[in-house]
């Protein structure tokens, strides 16, 4: 039986260790997409998920589906559902987000002139998604790409260039510190208030949920300081048998900045000692050098394996609306 999907190329695509990154699929028969619509697409996802789609994600780390008839947030919600992954509630994450429909949220709602640095989703808490879906509901006027980079390759380059730093990182891990207000601050890339971070208005419940994450809370007059760690900054990807650069170190050190937070204090070694600014800067360069910046088109679905890939966001000229869904 012929496949509903066919391989395609992306101008920005790279070949890393012999594998095209990201993998890209388009409809094998564009005319049938127009006639069959979203139902046929969802049926094809269910049918070919195990045989075609998941092996691509496993090999490449990220898969872009382009040209399919998912056009709305509701279509996207159903497409995520068709993949069959269990939803992960967004507890403990830093980004301001709004629930749109079902298991679909807005991606980070920080202002368009701000870049969001590279990170693994929710790497600063012990319960993080294994898969992330992004969907382009409104394509950007300009800019607004989502750069992605292979985590094991970043680890490899950092280990070659800064072996002593990486050894210390592997031994001590990282501590992340963030000060939260009560409500959300949409002007900040880390502006999620404590009430939406812990999904409660009750401080006692927030304490319980923080404790479940292994997070310490220190209440202030108008908010709370959260202290997470030490937690590992390098993890072992069991399924692929390799070490990965699983942290938000560069993102926290360069981007966790707002009226309440000083990014230099946002992340330290697990023993409390400061991170060297020059090494952070070099890590930022490596991330940029090795990344692929995926440009958005309306209807694009990007599936990222959070065990394999870090992602970021470039600044953009509005409009742009990217939706997200997190899976266990």
ABEGO torsion letter per residue (X at the ends): XBBABBBBBBAABBBBGGBBOBBBBBBABAAAAAAAEAAAAAAAAAAAAAAAAAAAAAAAGBBBBBGBABABAAAAAAAAAAAGBBBBBBBGBABBBBBABEABBBBBABBAABBBBBBBBGAABABBBABBBBBBABBBABEGBBBBBBAAAAAAAAAAABAAAAAAAAAAEBBBBBBBBABBBAABAAABBAAAAAGBABAAAAAAAAAAAGBBBBBBAAEBBBBBOBBBABBBBAAAGBBBBBBAAAAAAAABBBAABBAAAABBBAAGBBBBAAAAAAAAAAAAAABBBBBBBBGBBBBBBAAABBBBBBBBBOBBBBBBBBBX
